[in-house]
């Protein structure tokens, strides 16, 4: 018998608009590693393209779920 709980952190970013944009996705085993990626994305040359999403907006490629947004 196994009782398994797998916790993965996923960083998602969309490059482009909602219809033609590409969803970029990275998975991490820990929150600190995921937050490092968020920081890298915010420091990148394209950082000016990222923007905060409305609280009710689900992450790209998902129908629902909770996600921490980078600001």
C-alpha positions as CSV (number, residue, x, y, z in Angstrom):
1,X,0.0,0.0,0.0
2,X,1.2,3.5,-0.8
3,X,0.0,6.9,0.2
4,X,1.7,9.4,-2.0
5,X,1.6,13.2,-2.0
6,X,3.5,14.9,-4.8
7,X,4.0,18.6,-4.5
8,X,5.3,20.4,-7.6
9,X,5.6,24.1,-8.2
10,X,4.9,25.3,-11.7
11,X,5.9,28.6,-13.1
12,X,3.8,29.6,-16.1
13,X,4.3,32.6,-18.4
14,X,2.6,33.4,-21.7
15,X,4.7,35.0,-24.4
16,X,2.3,36.8,-26.7
17,X,-1.5,37.3,-26.5
18,X,-4.1,34.9,-25.3
19,X,-5.0,33.6,-28.8
20,X,-1.6,33.3,-30.5
21,X,0.8,33.4,-27.5
22,X,3.0,30.5,-26.4
23,X,2.7,29.2,-22.9
24,X,6.1,28.6,-21.2
25,X,6.1,26.2,-18.3
26,X,8.8,25.1,-15.8
27,X,8.3,22.7,-12.9
28,X,10.2,22.6,-9.6
29,X,10.4,20.4,-6.5
30,X,10.5,23.4,-4.1
31,X,9.0,26.8,-3.8
32,X,12.4,28.5,-3.4
33,X,13.5,27.1,-6.8
34,X,10.3,28.2,-8.4
35,X,10.6,31.7,-7.0
36,X,14.2,31.9,-8.3
37,X,12.8,31.3,-11.8
38,X,10.1,34.0,-11.3
39,X,12.9,36.4,-10.3
40,X,15.0,35.4,-13.3
41,X,12.0,36.1,-15.6
42,X,11.4,39.4,-14.0
43,X,15.1,40.4,-14.5
44,X,15.2,39.2,-18.1
45,X,15.3,41.6,-21.0
46,X,11.7,40.7,-21.7
47,X,10.6,41.5,-18.1
48,X,8.7,44.6,-19.3
49,X,6.3,42.3,-21.1
50,X,5.1,40.5,-18.0
51,X,2.2,41.9,-16.1
52,X,0.1,40.9,-13.2
53,X,-3.1,39.0,-13.9
54,X,-6.5,39.6,-12.3
55,X,-7.1,37.5,-9.3
56,X,-9.9,35.6,-11.1
57,X,-7.8,34.8,-14.1
58,X,-6.7,31.1,-14.1
59,X,-3.2,30.3,-15.2
60,X,-2.8,29.6,-19.0
61,X,-3.6,26.1,-20.0
62,X,-5.7,25.4,-16.9
63,X,-9.3,25.6,-16.2
64,X,-8.9,26.5,-12.5
65,X,-6.7,26.1,-9.6
66,X,-4.8,28.4,-7.2
67,X,-1.6,30.0,-8.4
68,X,0.8,32.6,-6.9
69,X,1.3,35.4,-9.3
70,X,4.4,37.4,-9.7
71,X,4.1,41.2,-9.6
